[in-house]
Amino acid sequence: MEIYTKLSDYDYNLPKEFIAQQPLENRDDSRLLVLYRNTGRIEHRKFYEITDYFSPGDFLVLNDTKVLPARLTGNRIGGASIELLFIEEIGENRWKVLIKSNAKLKAGEEIYVDNNSISARLLDRTEGAWLIEFNKKNNTVKELLHRIGGMPLPPYIKRAKNQDTLFSLDRERYQTVFAQKEGAIAAPTAGLHFTKDTLEKVQKRGVETGFVTLHVGLGTFSPIKTEDIRDHLMHKEYYECSKEIIQGIKRAKELNRRVIATGSTSCRVLETIAGNDNSSQLCGWTNLFIYPPYNFQYVDVLLTNFHLPKTTLLVMASAFAGRENILNAYEIAKNEGYRFFSYGDCMMII
């Protein structure tokens, strides 16, 4: 079997009209493309019909991370506007932040947010991000973000500044219904299709469900910039998993049932733990980059959205299903009018 290691091997053309700009009215009305990875066969369904593909004793794993409204606008001391994306809390009132500015920023300068009522100092620049410290004494930065922050939508979802109704819609819909542990700067998008009703139907079918946590950060959506994909270095992201999840996986395997990972993030948590020599290492930081050829130890079925070209997400899906199968499925999805990316439709790779 040919191994594809060039970044150009994971490229495809997608006209912008296929990129979903808003969520559907009902989460589980999204379309579900079912891909059988051994044969390449494809079926077209609705997400609310997903229970047809589960069997009693299967184990469904979901990521319960919660997206922080991590986007703020602010300004420099001279009044020039800047955009901030809060990516990691380093310490009390200290954060790692991506800043978009038309002019070059300098360490030591002050920036202002919340109508100039709160200031922060730029401390240092590291790995393309700024370490900043807020001069906030009474309230936390997270409280500030919850009050005035916007959801960190990916750049291909366009929002005008006066779209207040979409602002509140995004706060609800760029979040899974089972989100619990705050810390992500992007949604685990394969989980966005589930409703509480769909989850109940899955459980009534005799499927076990369990939650892991991976706080989606730069690792998940940073582009690959090396022509040989094997040279790409993932940013580390924090994960947690309980002993009960591993026990559930082992039960499913013993019963010859399947482990279904919801999204690349759940998959990476499970495969990180499977690859750890110390099986008790159930939380920590992972920079696991899955690319072909890869032997999946825990995951048997992958639920995933349609991904951007030349990304670690597309490469991982290709490692799971085969590059030809994935790119063929994407072409069929385009011909069938599927919606792509974060607010788009879903694939189930069996």
N, C-alpha and C positions, 0 to 999 in steps of 0.2 A: 504494500500500500504506500502510495506517495505521501511524503510528509511535507506540508506547506509551511514554510518558515518566513516567507517574505511578507512584509506589511501589505504590499500590493495584492497579495493573494486574498486579502480580506476586505476588498473594496467592492462596492456596487453603486449603481446610480439610483438616486431616489429624488424624483421631482418634489418640490416643497409642498405641493398640495396634498401629499400623502401624510404629512406630519400633523398629527392631531394637536389642535390648539386649545381645545376644551375637553373636559370629561363628558361622557354621555350622561343623560339624566339619571339612568340607573346603572350602577357599577357593573352588575352582572349581565347587562345587555351587550357587553362587548363580545366580539367574535372570538372564537377559539379555533385555531388551526392545530389539528392533531397530526403529528409527524411520527411515523413508525420508523425508527432509525435503522432497523435491520433491513428493511425493504425499500424505504423511501416513500411508501404510500402515505397519502394525505387525505384527511377528512376535514370537512368544514362544519363547525357547530357553533352554538352560543355558549358563553361561559356558564350560564345557569344550568347547562346540561352536563357539566363536568363530572357530576356524580356517576354518570354512566361508565366512566373510565376508572373508577375506584373499585376495589374488592375488599370484602371484610378482612381485617388483619393487616391491611396496608397501613403505613405510618406517614402522615403528612406533617412536614416541618415548615413552620412559617417564621418570619423575622419580625419581632415585636418592637423594633426600634421606632422612635417617634421623631418626626422632623421638627427641628427648631426653626421658628420664623427668623432666619439668620441673616436676612438682607436689610441693610439700612442705607439711607442716603445721608450725607453730611457735607461739610465744607471745610476748606482750609482757612487759615487765618485771614487771607485776603478775600475770602468769599467764594473762591472757585469750588464748584460742586465735585463731590467724590462719591463713589459707591463702595460699600463695604460688605463683604461676605465673611461672617464669623465661622471659622472652620474647626477650632479646637480651644477649649478652656485649658489654660496652662496653670493658673493659680488664681488667687482672689483678685478679681478685677483685671486679670491679665489674660489676653486671648491671642491666638494666632488668627490673622485676618488677611484675606485677599482684598486689595484695594485697587479700584479702577480710577485712574486720574489722568487728566490730559497733560499735566506737568509732572516733572520728576519730584518725587517725595524725598525728604531727607530725615535721617535719624535725628531725634530731638525735637522735631517740630510738633506743634499741637494741631489736633483736628477737633471739629465740633459736630455734635449731633443733637437731635431733639430741640430744634429751633435755637441752637447755640447755648442751651442750658446745661449741657454736659460736655466736658472736654476729655480728650485722651491724648497721650503722648506716644509718638512712634519711637520704639526702643531699638529695634534691630530688624534686619531683613534676613530671612532664612528660607531656603528652598522655594523662592518665589513669593513667599508670604511675609507679612509684617507681624512682629510681636508688638502689641500695643498694651498700654496700661491706662485704665480709666481712673479719673480723679473722682470716683464715686465712693461715698462713705456710708450712706444709709441704705441704699438699695443695690441689688445685684444687677449685673449686666443682663442676665437672663430675664429679669423682670422688665427691663427696658425693651428687650427684643419682643417679649410677649405683648407689650403695650403698643409698640409702634413698628415692629419689624414686619417685613414681608416674607412670604414663603420663597425659598431659594429655588425658584423654577429654573430649569435649564434654559440656556440662551435661545434655543430654537422655538420656545413657547413665547410668543410676543404679547406684551401687555402695554397698552397706553397708560399714561400716568393718571388719567381720569376714570379708569375702569374700576370703580369702587365695588360694583356688584361682583365682578370677577375676582377682586381682591379677597372678599369674604368667601366666595366659592372655593378658591384655591386653598384657603386656610382649612377648609373641611375636606376637600377631595384629594389634595396632594398629601394624604395621610391615610393609612390603612385603618379599617374599623377596629383592629385589634392592637393598634399602637399603644405602647405602655411606657417604654424607657426612652426618655428624651436624650438626643445626642447626635442625630443624623443631620446632614446638610443636603441630603437628597432622599427621595422616597424609595423604598424597596418596591419598585413599580409592579412587579408580578403579583404582589399582594393586594394592589389597589382594586382588583376585580371582585374580591370576595365581599359578600354581604354577610351579616349575621345569619340570615336565613340560609344562604348557601352553605355556610360552615355547619349549621345544624343538620342540614340534609346529608352532608358528608359524614358527620358523626353517627347519624341514624343508620347509615349504611354499614356501620361496624368498623369505620376507619378511626384509628387513633390519631389524635393531633397533639402537637407539642410545639413549643416556641424556643427559638434561639434568639440571640441579639447580635447584630453587627451594625455598629453605627456607621452608616454609609458616609464616606468622606472622599478625599481626593483620589484614593486608590481605585475606587469603583469607576469614576468617570474621567480621570485624566487620560488624555489621548496618548497613543503609542507614537513615539517620535523616532524610533530606531527602525531602519529598513529590515533588519533581522529581528523578528518579534522576540526571540530568545534573549535579546540584550535589554529588553524593557524592564525597568525596576518599578515595582508597585509601591505606592505609599502605604504605610501600615495603617490598619483600621482596628479598632477595639471590638472584641467579641466576647460573648458569654454563652455558656451552654451548661445545662444541669446534668447530673448523673442520670436522672430519669429519662432524658432524651436518649442517651446512649443505651440505656436498658431497653427503651422502646424500639430502637433500631435493631438491637440484637434479637429481641422477641420476633420482630417482623422477619428477619433473616432466617431464624430457626423455623418459622412457619412457612418458609419459601414465599413470603409476601414481599412487597416492594416498599422502598423508602422514596417518598416523593418530596423533593426540595422545591419550595416556592421561591424562585428567583436565584440569581447568581450569588447573592449575599448568603442566603441559607446554605446553598451548596458549598460555598467556600468555607463557612464555619465547619460544616460536617467533614469536609475533606481535609481541612487543617488538623482537626482532632484525629482523624483516621491516620494522618501522616506523622503525628507526634509519636516519638518513641515512648514518651511518658504519657500514658493514656489518662492520667489524672489531671493533665493540664487542660482544664475545661474553660479557662478564660485567659485573656491576654491580648496580644496584638498579632495580627496576621498580615503578611504581604504576599500571600500565596497567589501566584499568577498561573492559571490553568491554561495550557495550550497543547495542541496535538504533538506527539501522542501522549495521552494521559490515561492512567488506569484508575477509574473512579471506584473507590473502595466502599463507600457507604450509599451513594446516590444511584437509584435505579431509574427514576423518572424526573424530568426537569420541567417545571413551569417557568416560562420566561416571556418577556415582551419582545418586540422586534427592535433590534439595536442599531445604533449608528455604524456606518462603515469604519473600518480601521480602528476598532476599539477592543479593549480587553474582553468586553462582554460578548461581542460577536465571535472573538477567537475562542472563548470558553464554550459557547454554544456549539461551535464547530468541533471542538475537542470531544463534546458529548455525542453529537449526532453525525459527525462527518461534514467536512467543508462543502462537498458537493450537495449533500442533502439540504444543508442550511441555505446555501445560495439559491438552490432550486426552489425551496419553499418560499424564500423571499420574493422570487420572481412571480411565483403563482399568487402569493399574497397581493402583490401589486396589481396583477391582472384581475384579481377578484375584488379590488377596492378596499383592502384592509387598511386600518389606520395605524400609523407607526409611532414608535417611541413612547415616552412616559405616559401620556394620556391615551395611548393607542390600544390596539387589540393584543391578544395573548397567543402563545404557542404552548402546547403540551407535547413534549418529546418523550415518547415511550420506547 
